[in-house]
Every structure is written in C-alpha cells, then in structure tokens.
Amino acid sequence: WVAVSLSSISRVGLDLENPNRQLKVSRLGPRVLSPTEATWLATFDSDLQPHHLLTAWVGKEAVLKALGLGVHGVITSVEVLGHERNPVRTDPQSGERQRWSAVWPLVDQSLIVCLATETAPESIQLIRISASPLT
C-alpha cells in the first residue's frame, strides 16, 4: 500500500496498518499507552484488545507524523481512545494539551487508516485511487 497526505493549511499525518498484525498487548501496551488508554483497553474482551491497541497505535502514529516526529516522538504523549474520539497530544516539555481532528476512513477490510490534522475534520478530503496489483 502507498498513502500520501498533503495539506496547504495545516499539519496532517497519515498512518495505516494491516488489521491482522499480531500485537502482544501485555508487552506493547505498557510501553505505548497512557494510564487512561490502558483503562480504556481493559474494557474490551482479551480477544478484541489487540485490534483496539492497533487502532490506538495508528492514531498515535498519524499525529506524531504530522508533527514530524514519527516513531521518534513520545508515543505516550498522544492519547487515542479508539476511532470514536479525536486524539489529544500533551507536549512532553510544556504539558500543553492539543486536540487533533481525526478521520478513520474505511478503505477496505485490509487496512486501519487514520488521517490526523490540526484543523476541523471537515477540511479532510480523502481521494482514493485504486489500482490492480502488479504482476
């Protein structure tokens, strides 16, 4: 998959993951989740937790990429409680909280996608171009 995010009015980030990616919740969760996110994740049955952890991961990555930090940013500084809420980032130095807008387009069943921006979600336009696989 190839994805590109562009904006002339604000920072924008994009991340996508295969929903079948296997994550070890007990190993990865404590390293990447805030206490609020850990509590949120615990509300799901254990068989659903890897999917929800991956969804949070995708939102975190989208925000960190928009900031130009990617995986080098403090991943716990971005809080994502699933695709029903917008991410919130707490600056590690100043403690300032910044709300982000996120769009979680359903491209197909083979991807979890998040587009994150500092502007209102209405400003996000998803343009999809499909192509057949190369042979």
Buried (B, 14 or more C-beta within 10 A) or exposed (E): EEEEBEBEEBBBBBBBBEBEEEBEBEEBBEEBBBEEBBEBBEEBEEEEBBBBBBBBBBBBBBBBBBBEBEEEBBBBBBBBBBBEEBBBBBEEEEEEEBEBBBBBBEBEEEBBBBBBBBBEBEBBEEEEEEEEEEE
